[in-house]
Amino acid sequence: MYSDYERKLIAEKEYDNTLQVDNDIYIETRKSSISTVRQVIENETGLKVYVVESPDKSLRYTISKSVHDIFVK
């Protein structure tokens, strides 16, 4: 479980321009990685969707077909 403060830190990671595929994501209150970036999908306008995998190897976020169509066309 994450505290309110940790959830705030995680939310701030959405604006981190240094996130790259296969890089682990850390927050200051945890010594181990909280997740790993597995895929970055960018459309022609520069909008990005990040696919993030939790340490237990289950995908935390998945991309629906409609989102995939918007970003990959």
C-alpha positions in Angstrom: 0.0 0.0 0.0 1.1 3.5 -0.7 0.6 6.5 1.5 -1.1 9.7 0.3 2.4 11.3 0.0 3.7 8.3 -2.1 0.7 8.4 -4.4 1.5 12.1 -5.0 5.1 11.2 -5.8 3.8 8.5 -8.2 1.4 11.0 -9.9 4.3 13.4 -10.4 6.1 10.7 -12.4 3.5 11.2 -15.1 5.4 14.5 -15.9 8.9 13.0 -15.8 10.4 13.5 -19.3 13.3 11.1 -18.5 11.1 7.9 -18.5 12.4 5.4 -21.0 11.6 1.9 -22.0 13.0 -0.8 -19.7 13.9 1.8 -17.1 12.8 1.2 -13.5 10.7 3.9 -11.7 11.6 4.9 -8.2 10.2 7.2 -5.6 12.2 8.8 -2.8 10.4 6.8 0.0 11.1 3.3 -1.5 14.5 1.7 -2.0 13.3 -0.7 -4.6 11.6 0.0 -7.9 7.9 0.5 -7.9 7.5 -0.3 -11.6 9.2 -0.6 -15.0 8.3 1.3 -18.3 7.7 -1.4 -20.9 6.4 0.6 -23.9 6.0 4.3 -24.9 3.5 5.0 -27.6 3.6 8.5 -29.1 1.2 10.0 -31.7 2.0 12.6 -34.3 1.0 15.5 -31.9 3.5 14.3 -29.3 1.0 12.8 -26.8 2.5 9.8 -25.1 1.0 6.7 -23.4 3.3 4.7 -21.1 2.8 1.0 -20.5 4.0 0.3 -17.0 4.7 -3.1 -15.4 4.6 -3.6 -11.7 7.4 -5.6 -9.9 5.2 -8.7 -9.7 5.2 -8.7 -13.6 1.5 -7.9 -14.0 0.8 -4.9 -16.3 -0.5 -2.1 -14.2 -1.9 -0.3 -17.2 -3.1 -1.7 -20.5 -3.9 0.0 -23.7 -7.4 -0.4 -25.1 -7.9 -0.8 -28.8 -9.4 2.7 -29.2 -6.4 4.3 -27.5 -4.0 2.1 -29.5 -5.8 3.3 -32.7 -5.4 6.9 -31.7 -1.7 6.7 -31.0 -0.5 4.2 -33.5 -2.3 5.2 -36.7 
